[in-house]
Amino acid sequence: MSKSFASVRSYPRVLGHLDQAVKLYEQTVVLDPLRANSYVSFGQMLYVAGRYDEARAALQQALGLNPLATYAHVILGQILIAQGKPQQALAEIEKEPNEGGKLTGEVLAYHALGRKQDSNAALAVLIAKYDTFRLIKSLRCMRIAGSPTNRLNGWSVPTTSETPDCPHSTPNRCSKICTTTRDTPNF
């Protein structure tokens, strides 16, 4: 798949046109049906659109092609959390081969289970080991998807003005992008 198509398929999602975005991500599967990452991206977009059963099927297809498909287990875990099954989500997330993705999933699953200390411990490791700007952006996306405030179920999430290292030229671009999506962290 060309890099230009990979970039273009994200535009409708960013602009809030989820149906169009799903169709474009589906095209990645049609163009390259043996590429596990195509199914992971498609599954992620279906999750963002709230189409959990279809997302699960796409992610299972990815794992059928590559049992180590990065982020597939985390997204499956996020689906289970959204469906009110945090214990099953944690078991799924524990299968994730990517350490950053696994830690991100653990933060969410432990929090959904009410295990605040475990959630905070996983978050501390995640912050210590990985790019904090991407972490803040991911948490901001999740915060805006679930709450109109700067808090994500007890976590304080910095706004764009509180993150001076933000590379975007317009001050509220990060927040504007995040208001139209429920992104999965991409570490």
N, C-alpha and C positions, 0 to 999 in steps of 0.2 A: 504494500500500500504506500502511495506517495505521501511525503510529509505534508504537502499542501492539502490533500484530502483529509488527513488526520487533523489538521488545524481547522479546516472549514467545518467539519462535522460538529465542532464544539460551539460554533456561533449561535445556532438556534437554541441550544441549552442555556447559554449565557443570557440570551435575550428573552428566555421564558417560553419559547415555543417547543414544548416538550414532545408533542406528537411528531413534529418535523424532525427533531433531534433523534427520536427513536428510529425513524425511518432511515436517517443517515447512518446511524450506528448499525442498523440491520444490514445496510449495504456493505459494511466492512466484513460481515460474516459471509455474505454472498460472494464478494470479491476474493476472499481468502478463507474458505470453509475449513481448512486444516490448521489454522492459526488459533491456538488457545486464547491468546490475548484479545483477539477480535471478539470472542464470546464473553470474555471478562468485561470488556468495555461495553458491549451490548447489554449484558446482565446488569452492569452498574447503571446504565441509562434507564433500563426498565425499572430498577429499584427506585431511582430518582422520580420516575413517573408514577410510582405507587403500584406498579403491575408486578406484584411479588411472585405469583406463580410462574409467570413467564420469565422473570429474572432468575428464579431458582433453576428453571429448566436450562437457560442459557449458561448459567454458571456450572451446572452439572455436566453440560456438554464440554465446557472448557476443561474441567477436571478429567473427563473421559479422554480428551486429547493429550493432556499433560497433567498428571496428578500433582505436580508442583506448581501449577499455574498461580502466579503471584496475585494476591488480593482476592481470589475467588472465595476462600474460606471466610475472610473478613466480611465481605459483602453478604455472603450467606448468613453470617452471624448478625449483621445489621438487620437483615430481613426478619430473623427470628426475634430480635429485640423489638422491632416495630410491631410484631405480632404478639408481643407480651410473653415471650418464651426466653427469658434471659439465661436460664440454666442451660438450655439446649444451645443457645447462642455461644456461651462460653466454651462448651465442648467443641463446637464447630470452629471457633476462633483459635483454639489451642492447636488445631491442625495446620494453621497458616505457616508456610515455610519462610516467609519474609519477616525478619525480626521487628522492623519498624511497623509493618502492618499488623503483626500479632500484638504488639504493645498497644497500638491504637485501639484495636478491637477489645483488648483486655480492659482498657480504661473505660470504654463504653459498657461492656458487659458487667464488670464489677459495679459500676455506678448503677446500672439498671437493677442489679441484685441487692442494692442497698449496702454494699461492702465498700464504704467510703475510704477506709484506710488502704485497702488493696488497690482501689481505683487511683487514689492519690499517689501511691507508691509506683504504680505502673506509669502514671503521668510524669512523675519525677525522673524516672529512667528514660522515658521518651524524650523529655526536654533536654536531659543531659547528653544524650547520644545523637540526637538528630537536629536538623535545621529548625530552629524555633520559629522562624517566619512562616514556614509552611505549616507548622503545627498551629500557630495562631490563626492563620487563614482557614485551616480546616475546622477548628473549633468555632470560628466566627460563622462559617457556613452552617454548621450544625446548630449553633445558637439561634441564628436568624430563622432557620427552618422551623424551630420549635418554640421560639419565644421572641416577643418584640423588644425585650430588654437586653442589657449587656451581660446577662447571667444565663448560663446553661445548667439548669438543675443544680445550682449551688456553686458552679465554677464561675469565676470572674474572667471574662474574655475581653482583652483590650480592643478598643475601637481603632480605626485606621489612624486617627490623630494621635493615639497612644503608641503607635508603632512607626517611629520616624524612619526606620530603614525600609519602609514600604517602597517598592520600586515603581509603583504606578504614578503617572504624572498628575492625574486628577485626584484630589484628596479623598473622595468618597467612592472611588472605583471599586475597591475591594468589597465594601458593603453593598454596593449596587449589584455587583455580580452575584454575591451570595444570597441576596434576597429572592432570587428567582430559581435557586437550585438547592438540592440537598446533596452536596458533594460527598464523596467518599475520599478520605485523605489519600493523596498520591505521594508517598515518600519514595 
